[in-house]
């Protein structure tokens, strides 16, 4: 006679009961900070903004409990932001803090003003990318790198990435404060133009990668992911010089909505995780595809697009704005083709050092699943925002149309993965192709098309 005995772990503590003293201290600090914000700024908030702040409190506590590294990051960013605010408020003008202090006070001028912090962010991201690649190629023996605890270059690259995220978040928080000190009705959350959302993209994407780096216990995908971050930083620096985009500008009427506080961050969680998955897909392809397929796909396709754009410029009659956009797009695609050519040339030493295909495939899936969920939420929120701003939920504006194309692309990817078992090379090519679609939705629409969403024209 078989007897089945079920043992109940009656002594197991609940989720709340397992919290350490530092967890509760972190929760108390978050609640205290929210209480201070209500007391200090509550009169200036409407009901929606108060609801967002209330909802942010348990969300921040849960994130800090879920991933302990976020507690230290959050406390460091909060401390640095308060120090910057304290330095600004030492001198006041007719409206509030005198922002001239940003060019006169040493710590503000060289570290904590929003522009200084964001410049430090860019420098640290570039340094992080270099150290990741130094550490990546420093591993000897040609064995797959499943861990990086013994590699100084990869460790330094990871720490520099954390430092860059810290400076990006500090710059974002201080810029938010600075915007409120310029004039009434100027202040807004800094996610309203290309300059601000590129900063958002950089730190969000990096944070997601750093989580996966800790989860999978390998740093050898950092060189690939940091390439897309460095490209974003390079664009940000160019855009700053070309358009003086670092200047805080008043919001256009359509952007003066609390929907922006929700829609844009959710959207860029999608963009960031899709970009992360694409770079992991590139690492997969370098490991699995033949050189011929890599040359055709990674180099041939961008080169072909470049040729088609050149023919369009020669045979068509584009206006001056379109010609400028074609030149910019051609430079971007040409640089992309050159980068992929280098990757194909270094295929063997790279593929010998990347993690297992199973690990990379699982990471791609999780990143796309998270991104798709948030991109779906962002699309729904955007529809509500459009109804409030323009009187209709959907207008087939170019940005909306391309957002739908992005959504359908990743919906199909997830369907094929879950229903048809999509894996390996096909999955990686699709993920990398998705980056092209996402990039056009993000930037290409601003370069080549126009519409209701033309807030960040190039």
C-alpha positions as CSV (number, residue, x, y, z in Angstrom):
1,X,0.0,0.0,0.0
2,X,1.5,3.4,-1.0
3,X,1.1,6.2,1.4
4,X,1.6,9.8,0.3
5,X,2.6,12.2,3.0
6,X,2.3,15.9,2.5
7,X,4.5,18.0,4.6
8,X,3.6,21.6,5.2
9,X,6.3,24.1,6.0
10,X,4.3,25.7,8.8
11,X,7.3,27.7,9.9
12,X,7.8,29.5,6.6
13,X,7.5,33.2,6.9
14,X,5.3,35.3,4.6
15,X,6.6,37.7,2.0
16,X,6.3,40.6,4.5
17,X,7.8,38.6,7.3
18,X,10.9,37.8,5.3
19,X,11.9,41.5,5.0
20,X,15.2,42.5,6.5
21,X,15.6,45.7,8.6
22,X,17.2,47.5,5.6
23,X,14.1,46.7,3.6
24,X,11.9,48.4,6.2
25,X,14.3,51.3,6.4
26,X,14.1,51.8,2.7
27,X,10.3,51.6,2.8
28,X,10.2,54.2,5.6
29,X,12.5,56.6,3.6
30,X,10.3,56.3,0.5
31,X,7.1,56.9,2.5
32,X,8.8,59.9,4.3
33,X,9.9,61.3,1.0
34,X,6.4,61.1,-0.4
35,X,5.0,62.7,2.7
36,X,7.4,65.6,2.3
37,X,6.5,66.0,-1.4
38,X,2.8,66.1,-0.4
39,X,3.4,68.7,2.3
40,X,5.7,70.8,0.1
41,X,4.1,70.5,-3.3
42,X,0.6,69.1,-2.7
43,X,-1.0,72.5,-3.3
44,X,0.4,72.6,-6.8
45,X,-0.8,69.1,-7.7
46,X,-4.1,68.1,-9.2
47,X,-6.0,65.0,-8.3
48,X,-4.3,62.9,-11.0
49,X,-0.8,63.9,-10.0
50,X,-1.6,63.1,-6.4
51,X,-2.8,59.7,-7.4
52,X,0.4,59.1,-9.4
53,X,2.5,60.0,-6.4
54,X,0.5,57.7,-4.2
55,X,0.8,54.9,-6.6
56,X,4.6,55.4,-7.0
57,X,5.2,54.8,-3.3
58,X,4.2,51.1,-3.2
59,X,5.8,50.6,-6.6
60,X,9.1,52.0,-5.5
61,X,9.1,49.9,-2.3
62,X,8.2,46.8,-4.2
63,X,11.0,47.4,-6.8
64,X,13.5,48.0,-4.0
65,X,12.5,44.8,-2.2
66,X,12.5,42.8,-5.5
67,X,16.0,44.0,-6.5
68,X,18.1,45.2,-3.7
69,X,20.5,47.2,-5.9
70,X,17.7,49.7,-6.6
71,X,17.5,50.7,-3.0
72,X,21.1,52.0,-3.0
73,X,20.6,53.6,-6.4
74,X,17.3,55.3,-5.3
75,X,18.8,56.6,-2.1
76,X,21.9,57.9,-3.8
77,X,19.9,59.7,-6.5
78,X,17.5,61.2,-3.9
79,X,20.5,62.4,-1.8
80,X,22.3,64.0,-4.8
81,X,19.1,65.6,-6.0
82,X,18.4,67.2,-2.6
83,X,22.0,68.4,-2.4
84,X,21.6,70.1,-5.9
85,X,18.3,71.6,-4.8
86,X,19.9,72.9,-1.6
87,X,22.7,74.5,-3.6
88,X,20.2,76.2,-6.0
89,X,18.0,77.5,-3.2
90,X,20.9,79.4,-1.6
91,X,20.2,82.2,-4.0
92,X,16.8,83.2,-5.2
93,X,15.2,85.4,-7.8
94,X,11.8,86.8,-8.3
95,X,10.2,83.4,-8.9
96,X,12.2,80.8,-7.1
97,X,15.7,79.4,-7.1
98,X,18.2,81.4,-9.2
99,X,19.3,79.1,-11.9
100,X,22.4,81.2,-12.6
101,X,23.9,79.3,-9.7
102,X,24.2,76.4,-12.0
103,X,27.2,78.3,-13.7
104,X,28.6,79.7,-10.5
105,X,28.5,77.1,-7.7
106,X,31.3,74.5,-8.2
107,X,29.3,71.4,-7.5
108,X,26.4,72.5,-9.7
109,X,28.6,73.7,-12.6
110,X,30.8,70.6,-12.7
111,X,28.6,67.8,-11.4
112,X,25.0,68.2,-10.2
113,X,23.2,70.7,-12.5
114,X,21.1,68.8,-15.0
115,X,23.3,69.4,-18.0
116,X,26.5,68.6,-16.2
117,X,25.0,65.4,-14.8
118,X,23.8,64.3,-18.2
119,X,27.2,65.1,-19.8
120,X,28.8,62.9,-17.1
121,X,26.2,60.2,-18.0
122,X,27.4,60.2,-21.6
123,X,31.1,60.1,-20.6
124,X,30.5,57.2,-18.2
125,X,28.5,55.2,-20.8
126,X,31.3,55.6,-23.3
127,X,33.8,54.5,-20.7
128,X,31.6,51.6,-19.7
129,X,31.3,50.4,-23.3
130,X,35.1,50.5,-23.7
131,X,35.8,48.6,-20.5
132,X,33.1,46.0,-21.3
133,X,34.9,45.3,-24.7
134,X,38.3,45.3,-23.1
135,X,37.2,42.8,-20.5
136,X,35.3,40.7,-23.2
137,X,38.4,40.2,-25.3
138,X,40.7,39.8,-22.3
139,X,39.2,36.4,-21.5
140,X,41.6,33.8,-22.6
141,X,41.3,30.2,-23.9
142,X,38.4,30.8,-26.3
143,X,35.9,29.3,-23.8
144,X,32.3,30.6,-23.5
145,X,32.2,33.2,-20.8
146,X,29.5,32.2,-18.3
147,X,30.7,34.4,-15.5
148,X,32.7,37.5,-15.1
149,X,33.7,37.7,-11.4
150,X,37.3,37.2,-12.2
151,X,37.5,39.8,-15.0
152,X,38.4,43.3,-14.0
153,X,37.5,44.9,-17.3
154,X,33.9,43.5,-17.2
155,X,33.5,44.4,-13.6
156,X,34.6,48.0,-14.2
157,X,32.4,48.2,-17.2
158,X,29.4,47.1,-15.1
159,X,30.2,49.6,-12.3
160,X,30.6,52.4,-14.8
161,X,27.2,51.6,-16.2
162,X,25.7,51.9,-12.7
163,X,27.5,55.2,-12.2
164,X,26.1,56.4,-15.6
165,X,22.5,55.4,-14.6
166,X,23.0,57.3,-11.3
167,X,24.1,60.5,-13.1
168,X,21.3,60.1,-15.7
169,X,18.6,59.9,-12.9
170,X,20.2,62.7,-10.9
171,X,20.2,64.9,-14.1
172,X,16.6,64.0,-14.8
173,X,15.4,64.8,-11.3
174,X,17.4,68.1,-11.1
175,X,16.2,69.1,-14.6
176,X,12.6,68.5,-13.4
177,X,13.3,70.9,-10.5
178,X,15.0,73.4,-12.7
179,X,12.0,73.6,-15.1
180,X,9.8,74.6,-12.2
181,X,12.1,77.5,-11.3
182,X,12.0,79.2,-14.7
183,X,8.5,80.6,-14.7
184,X,4.9,79.6,-13.9
185,X,3.5,76.8,-16.2
186,X,7.0,75.9,-17.5
187,X,7.7,73.1,-15.1
188,X,7.2,69.5,-16.3
189,X,8.5,66.0,-16.0
190,X,11.5,65.8,-18.4
191,X,10.1,63.4,-21.0
192,X,8.7,65.8,-23.4
193,X,11.3,66.1,-26.3
194,X,14.0,64.0,-28.0
195,X,16.7,65.3,-25.7
196,X,14.9,64.2,-22.6
197,X,13.6,60.9,-23.9
198,X,17.0,59.9,-25.1
199,X,18.3,60.3,-21.5
200,X,15.3,58.2,-20.4
201,X,16.1,55.5,-23.0
202,X,19.7,55.3,-21.9
203,X,19.1,54.8,-18.2
204,X,16.0,52.6,-18.6
205,X,17.7,50.2,-21.1
206,X,20.9,50.0,-19.0
207,X,18.9,49.2,-15.8
208,X,17.1,46.4,-17.6
209,X,20.4,45.0,-18.8
210,X,22.0,45.3,-15.4
211,X,19.1,43.3,-13.9
212,X,19.5,40.6,-16.5
213,X,23.3,40.7,-15.9
214,X,22.8,39.9,-12.3
215,X,20.0,37.4,-12.9
216,X,22.0,35.3,-15.4
217,X,25.3,35.9,-13.7
218,X,27.2,36.9,-16.9
219,X,28.6,40.2,-18.0
220,X,29.6,39.1,-21.5
221,X,26.5,40.5,-23.1
222,X,27.3,44.0,-21.8
223,X,29.5,44.9,-24.7
224,X,26.7,44.3,-27.1
225,X,24.0,46.1,-25.1
226,X,26.2,49.1,-24.3
227,X,26.8,49.6,-28.0
228,X,23.2,50.7,-28.5
229,X,23.5,52.9,-25.4
230,X,26.6,54.5,-26.7
231,X,24.9,55.1,-30.1
232,X,22.0,56.8,-28.3
233,X,24.5,59.0,-26.3
234,X,26.3,59.9,-29.5
235,X,23.0,61.0,-31.1
236,X,22.2,62.9,-27.9
237,X,25.4,64.8,-28.0
238,X,25.0,65.6,-31.7
239,X,21.4,66.7,-31.1
240,X,22.5,68.9,-28.2
241,X,25.1,70.7,-30.4
242,X,22.9,71.0,-33.5
243,X,19.7,72.2,-31.8
244,X,20.8,73.4,-28.3
245,X,18.3,70.8,-27.1
246,X,19.5,71.0,-23.5
247,X,17.5,74.2,-23.1
248,X,14.3,73.7,-21.2
249,X,11.3,74.8,-23.3
250,X,7.6,75.4,-22.5
251,X,5.3,72.5,-23.4
252,X,3.0,72.8,-26.4
253,X,-0.7,72.6,-25.4
254,X,-1.0,68.9,-26.5
255,X,1.8,67.9,-24.1
256,X,0.3,69.7,-21.1
257,X,-1.3,66.6,-19.8
258,X,-0.8,64.2,-17.0
259,X,-1.1,61.4,-19.5
260,X,2.4,62.2,-20.6
261,X,3.8,61.2,-17.2
262,X,2.5,57.6,-17.8
263,X,2.5,57.2,-21.6
264,X,6.1,58.1,-22.3
265,X,7.9,56.1,-19.6
266,X,5.8,53.0,-20.5
267,X,6.6,53.5,-24.2
268,X,10.3,53.7,-23.5
269,X,10.4,50.6,-21.4
270,X,9.2,48.9,-24.6
271,X,11.8,50.7,-26.8
272,X,14.6,49.9,-24.3
273,X,13.8,46.2,-23.9
274,X,13.3,45.7,-27.6
275,X,16.7,47.3,-28.3
276,X,18.2,45.1,-25.6
277,X,16.7,42.0,-27.1
278,X,18.0,43.0,-30.6
279,X,21.6,43.3,-29.4
280,X,21.4,39.9,-27.7
281,X,20.0,38.6,-31.0
282,X,23.1,40.0,-32.7
283,X,25.3,38.0,-30.3
284,X,23.2,34.9,-31.1
285,X,23.6,35.4,-34.8
286,X,27.4,35.8,-34.6
287,X,27.4,32.4,-32.8
288,X,25.0,30.5,-35.0
289,X,24.9,31.9,-38.6
290,X,27.3,31.2,-41.4
291,X,29.6,34.0,-42.5
292,X,27.7,34.2,-45.9
293,X,24.4,34.6,-44.2
294,X,25.9,37.2,-41.8
295,X,27.4,39.2,-44.7
296,X,24.1,39.2,-46.6
297,X,21.9,40.0,-43.6
298,X,24.0,42.3,-41.4
299,X,25.9,44.1,-44.1
300,X,24.0,43.6,-47.3
301,X,20.6,44.7,-46.1
302,X,21.7,48.2,-44.7
303,X,23.9,48.6,-47.8
304,X,20.9,47.8,-50.0
305,X,18.7,50.3,-48.2
306,X,21.5,52.9,-48.6
307,X,21.5,52.3,-52.4
308,X,17.7,52.6,-52.6
309,X,17.8,55.9,-50.7
310,X,20.5,57.1,-53.1
311,X,18.4,56.2,-56.1
312,X,15.4,57.9,-54.6
313,X,17.4,61.1,-54.2
314,X,18.6,60.9,-57.8
315,X,15.4,60.0,-59.5
316,X,12.9,61.7,-57.3
317,X,12.3,65.3,-56.6
318,X,12.4,65.5,-52.8
319,X,12.1,68.9,-51.2
320,X,15.0,70.4,-49.2
321,X,13.8,69.0,-45.9
322,X,13.5,65.5,-47.4
323,X,17.0,65.8,-49.0
324,X,18.4,66.7,-45.6
325,X,16.6,63.7,-44.0
326,X,17.9,61.4,-46.7
327,X,21.5,62.6,-46.1
328,X,21.1,62.0,-42.4
329,X,19.5,58.6,-42.9
330,X,22.2,57.6,-45.4
331,X,24.9,58.5,-42.9
332,X,23.2,56.4,-40.2
333,X,22.7,53.4,-42.4
334,X,26.2,53.6,-43.8
335,X,27.6,53.7,-40.3
336,X,25.4,50.7,-39.4
337,X,26.7,48.7,-42.3
338,X,30.3,49.5,-41.4
339,X,29.7,48.4,-37.8
340,X,28.1,45.1,-38.8
341,X,31.0,44.5,-41.2
342,X,33.4,44.7,-38.2
343,X,31.1,42.4,-36.2
344,X,31.2,39.8,-39.0
345,X,34.9,40.1,-39.3
346,X,35.4,39.4,-35.6
347,X,32.8,36.7,-35.5
348,X,35.0,33.8,-34.3
349,X,36.6,35.5,-31.3
350,X,33.3,37.0,-30.3
351,X,31.2,33.8,-30.6
352,X,33.8,32.0,-28.5
353,X,33.2,34.3,-25.6
354,X,29.4,34.8,-25.6
355,X,27.1,32.8,-23.3
356,X,25.1,29.7,-24.3
357,X,22.4,30.0,-26.9
358,X,19.8,28.8,-24.4
359,X,20.7,31.7,-22.1
360,X,20.6,34.3,-24.8
361,X,17.4,32.9,-26.2
362,X,15.7,33.0,-22.8
363,X,16.9,36.6,-22.2
364,X,15.5,37.7,-25.6
365,X,12.2,36.2,-24.8
366,X,11.9,37.8,-21.3
367,X,13.0,41.2,-22.6
368,X,10.5,41.2,-25.4
369,X,7.7,39.9,-23.2
370,X,8.3,42.7,-20.7
371,X,8.6,45.3,-23.5
372,X,5.5,44.1,-25.2
373,X,3.4,44.4,-22.0
374,X,4.5,47.9,-21.4
375,X,4.3,49.0,-25.0
376,X,0.7,47.7,-25.0
377,X,0.0,49.7,-21.9
378,X,1.6,52.8,-23.5
379,X,-0.5,52.4,-26.7
380,X,-3.7,52.2,-24.7
381,X,-2.7,55.3,-22.6
382,X,-1.7,57.1,-25.8
383,X,-5.2,56.5,-27.2
384,X,-6.8,58.1,-24.1
385,X,-4.3,61.0,-24.3
386,X,-5.2,61.5,-28.0
387,X,-8.9,61.6,-27.2
388,X,-8.3,64.3,-24.6
389,X,-5.9,66.3,-26.8
390,X,-7.4,65.9,-30.3
391,X,-10.9,64.5,-29.7
392,X,-10.3,61.0,-31.1
393,X,-8.7,57.8,-29.9
394,X,-7.0,57.0,-33.2
395,X,-6.3,59.1,-36.2
396,X,-3.8,57.0,-38.3
397,X,-1.1,59.6,-37.7
398,X,2.3,58.3,-39.0
399,X,3.5,57.9,-35.4
400,X,0.4,56.0,-34.4
401,X,0.6,53.8,-37.5
402,X,4.2,52.9,-36.9
403,X,3.5,52.2,-33.3
404,X,0.9,49.7,-34.4
405,X,3.4,48.1,-36.8
406,X,5.9,47.7,-33.9
407,X,3.2,46.2,-31.7
408,X,2.1,43.8,-34.4
409,X,5.7,42.8,-35.0
410,X,6.4,41.8,-31.4
411,X,2.9,40.3,-31.0
412,X,3.7,38.0,-33.9
413,X,7.1,37.2,-32.5
414,X,5.6,36.2,-29.1
415,X,2.9,34.2,-30.8
416,X,5.4,32.2,-32.9
417,X,7.5,31.6,-29.8
418,X,4.7,30.4,-27.6
419,X,2.6,28.6,-30.1
420,X,5.1,27.4,-32.7
421,X,8.3,27.1,-30.6
422,X,10.2,29.8,-32.4
423,X,13.9,29.6,-31.2
424,X,17.5,30.1,-32.2
425,X,18.6,31.8,-35.4
426,X,15.1,32.6,-36.8
427,X,14.2,34.2,-33.4
428,X,17.4,36.2,-33.4
429,X,17.0,37.5,-36.9
430,X,13.4,38.6,-36.2
431,X,14.5,40.3,-33.0
432,X,17.2,42.2,-34.8
433,X,14.8,43.1,-37.6
434,X,12.4,44.4,-35.0
435,X,15.1,47.0,-34.0
436,X,14.9,48.4,-37.5
437,X,11.1,48.8,-37.2
438,X,11.3,50.2,-33.7
439,X,14.1,52.7,-34.7
440,X,12.0,54.0,-37.6
441,X,9.0,54.4,-35.4
442,X,11.1,56.2,-32.8
443,X,13.3,58.4,-35.2
444,X,12.5,57.7,-38.8
445,X,9.0,59.1,-38.5
446,X,10.5,62.4,-37.2
447,X,13.1,62.4,-40.1
448,X,10.9,61.5,-43.1
449,X,7.3,62.0,-42.1
450,X,5.2,64.6,-40.3
451,X,2.0,64.6,-38.3
452,X,0.4,65.3,-35.0
453,X,3.4,63.8,-33.1
454,X,6.1,66.0,-34.7
455,X,7.3,67.4,-31.3
456,X,10.9,66.3,-31.8
457,X,11.8,67.1,-35.4
458,X,15.4,66.5,-36.5
